[in-house]
Amino acid sequence: MIRIVLPQHLRTLAHITSEVQLNVEGPATLQIIFDELEIHFPMLKGTIRDHVTQQRRPYLRFFACGKDISHEPFDFLLPEEVNSGEKPFMIIGAIAGG
């Protein structure tokens, strides 16, 4: 089971109040997580990644085990601590500015 923490605006859109738990067989990648999120929460389609290019949306960052993995390819294997549910995969709303 993979635990996913979403930013408040995506939790509101998906009508959830806490972290999401997804059952994923085998080692998870970013692609698998996003596919599963969009299957279970279709209202999130296009909010995390672009519909056409599948690129990460601006102002969103991805973290696993305290490490920023926002620029990793979508076939990046998540750490075992995330795969086992010990630590959450986090999607954070980034803020631009100075």
N, C-alpha and C positions, 0 to 999 in steps of 0.2 A: 504494500500500500504506500502510495506517495502522498505526502502532505503538501498542499500548495497554499501559500499565503498571497492573496490578491490585494491590490490597493483598494481603498474605500470606494472610489467611483466605479470600479468593476464589480465589487461585491454588491453595491446598490443595483447596478444594471442586471446582475444575475440573481437578485433577490436572495442573497445569502448573508449571514451575519458573522460567520467565522471562517476558519480555513476549510479548504476543499480537500477531500480524501478520494483518491482515484486508485482503483486496482489495475495495475499494469503488469502483464506477464513478461518476465525477462528483464534485461537491463533497459532502463528508460533513456530516451534521448529527448532533446528539446522538441523535436518534431512530434514524437509520440505524445508527450505531455500536452502540447497545443492541440493536436488532433483530438485527444480524449476530452479536453476541456470544452472544445467546440461541439463535440457530440453530446455531452451531458448538459451543456449550457449554450444552446445555439445562439442566444442573444449576445454572446461574446465574439461571434465570428466577425473578423475584421477589426476588432478592438486591440488585439495583442500583436497581430501581424496583418500586413496588407493583403487584401483579397487576391490581387493579381500577382504581385511580386513575391509574396510570402515573407517579406522582410519585416524585421522588428519595427513596430511603430515608434516614432520619435517620443521622447519623454518617458519611455518605459525602460527599466533596467532589470536584469535577471541575476539572482544570486543563489549560490549553492554552497553551503558550509562556509559562509562568510566571504566567499570569493565572487567577484563580479565576472559573470560569464556572458554578459550581454553581446559580446562580439564573437563568441564562439559559433561555429557552423551548427546548423540545426541537427546534424547527425552526431553531435557531441554527446558522449556517454556521461550521464550524471554520476556523481560519486556514490559509492555504496551506502553511505549514511543517508542519502536522500532516497535511494531505491528501497532501503529497508524501512523508511518512515521514521528513523531516528531523528533526522533533521529535516526541516521543511525546505522546499524549493520556493523562493520568494520572487514575486514580481513587484517591483517598486515603482511608483510614479515619481519620475525625476522632475526637478524644477530647474528651469533655466534662469539665468540672471547673474548679477554680479554682487 
